[in-house]
Amino acid sequence: MLNRVLYYLGWASVGLAMAGVALPLVPTTPFVLLAAFCFARSSPAAYRRLVESPVLGPVLRDWEQHRGMRPKAKVGLFGVVVVVAATTMFFSPTGGIVQIFAAISVVLTAILLTVIRTIRL
């Protein structure tokens, strides 16, 4: 049962990663990493296909070989978090606590992206 959930979650993540390739505000790297995690535990064949993919494979190989992200991926991820947080803050009917959590998510993402190694190849 868990393998099946991970398998489908992996394919959903691949779909979102592919959207990230085409759309500038959708991050690719986090979804590729999530798909790799899911496939590594549910389907070795799907994991192998992901690693060998000419589109998504380089992101995964960057992480596996260098434990890092390229600058473009970092900027894209941070941009998405800022846009989503700003939209949440602007349209939040309750204000207060929701806006605080949105601001905290931006700060935590900035810290995380600072800690993750930047790959310059």
C-alpha positions as CSV (number, residue, x, y, z in Angstrom):
1,M,0.0,0.0,0.0
2,L,2.7,2.5,1.0
3,N,4.7,1.6,-2.2
4,R,1.7,2.4,-4.3
5,V,1.2,5.8,-2.6
6,L,4.9,6.6,-3.0
7,Y,4.8,5.5,-6.6
8,Y,1.9,7.8,-7.5
9,L,3.3,10.6,-5.4
10,G,6.5,10.2,-7.4
11,W,4.7,10.6,-10.7
12,A,2.8,13.6,-9.4
13,S,6.1,15.1,-8.5
14,V,7.5,14.4,-11.9
15,G,4.5,16.2,-13.4
16,L,5.1,19.2,-11.2
17,A,8.8,19.2,-12.0
18,M,8.0,19.1,-15.7
19,A,5.7,22.1,-15.2
20,G,8.7,23.8,-13.5
21,V,10.8,23.3,-16.6
22,A,8.2,25.2,-18.7
23,L,6.9,27.7,-16.2
24,P,9.3,30.3,-14.7
25,L,7.6,30.5,-11.3
26,V,7.4,26.8,-10.6
27,P,10.5,25.3,-9.1
28,T,11.9,22.1,-10.6
29,T,14.5,20.9,-8.1
30,P,12.3,20.2,-5.0
31,F,9.8,18.1,-7.1
32,V,12.6,16.1,-8.8
33,L,14.1,15.4,-5.3
34,L,10.7,14.3,-4.0
35,A,10.1,12.1,-7.0
36,A,13.6,10.5,-6.6
37,F,12.8,9.9,-2.9
38,C,9.5,8.3,-3.7
39,F,10.8,6.2,-6.6
40,A,13.9,5.0,-4.7
41,R,11.5,3.4,-2.1
42,S,8.8,2.2,-4.5
43,S,10.1,1.5,-8.0
44,P,13.8,1.1,-9.0
45,A,12.8,1.2,-12.7
46,A,11.1,4.5,-12.3
47,Y,14.0,5.9,-10.3
48,R,16.4,4.8,-13.0
49,R,14.3,6.5,-15.7
50,L,14.3,9.7,-13.7
51,V,18.1,9.7,-13.2
52,E,18.6,9.0,-16.9
53,S,16.1,11.6,-18.1
54,P,17.7,14.3,-20.2
55,V,15.4,16.9,-18.8
56,L,15.1,16.1,-15.1
57,G,18.2,13.9,-14.6
58,P,20.8,16.7,-14.4
59,V,19.0,18.3,-11.4
60,L,19.0,14.9,-9.6
61,R,22.5,14.2,-10.5
62,D,23.6,17.6,-9.2
63,W,22.1,16.8,-5.9
64,E,23.4,13.2,-5.7
65,Q,27.0,14.1,-6.8
66,H,27.5,17.5,-5.3
67,R,24.7,17.8,-2.6
68,G,23.9,21.2,-4.0
69,M,21.8,23.3,-6.4
70,R,22.7,25.5,-9.3
71,P,22.1,29.3,-8.8
72,K,19.2,29.3,-11.3
73,A,17.4,26.6,-9.3
74,K,17.9,28.5,-6.0
75,V,16.6,31.8,-7.5
76,G,13.6,30.1,-9.0
77,L,12.7,28.3,-5.7
78,F,13.1,31.5,-3.7
79,G,11.1,33.5,-6.2
80,V,8.2,31.0,-5.9
81,V,8.2,31.2,-2.2
82,V,8.2,35.0,-2.2
83,V,5.4,35.2,-4.7
84,V,3.2,32.6,-2.8
85,A,3.9,34.3,0.5
86,A,3.2,37.8,-0.8
87,T,0.0,36.5,-2.4
88,T,-1.1,34.8,0.8
89,M,-0.3,37.9,2.8
90,F,-2.2,40.2,0.4
91,F,-5.3,38.0,0.0
92,S,-5.5,36.6,3.6
93,P,-8.8,37.5,5.1
94,T,-7.8,36.7,8.6
95,G,-4.5,38.5,8.6
96,G,-2.3,38.3,11.6
97,I,-1.2,34.7,12.1
98,V,-1.4,33.8,8.4
99,Q,0.8,36.7,7.5
100,I,3.3,35.8,10.2
101,F,3.5,32.2,8.9
102,A,3.9,33.5,5.3
103,A,6.8,35.7,6.4
104,I,8.4,32.9,8.4
105,S,8.3,30.7,5.3
106,V,10.2,33.2,3.3
107,V,12.8,33.6,6.0
108,L,13.2,29.8,6.5
109,T,13.5,29.3,2.7
110,A,16.2,32.0,2.6
111,I,18.1,30.3,5.4
112,L,17.8,26.9,3.7
113,L,19.0,28.2,0.4
114,T,21.9,29.8,2.1
115,V,22.9,26.5,3.7
116,I,22.5,24.4,0.6
117,R,25.7,24.4,-1.4
118,T,25.7,26.4,-4.7
119,I,27.1,24.5,-7.7
120,R,28.9,26.5,-10.3
121,L,29.8,24.1,-13.1
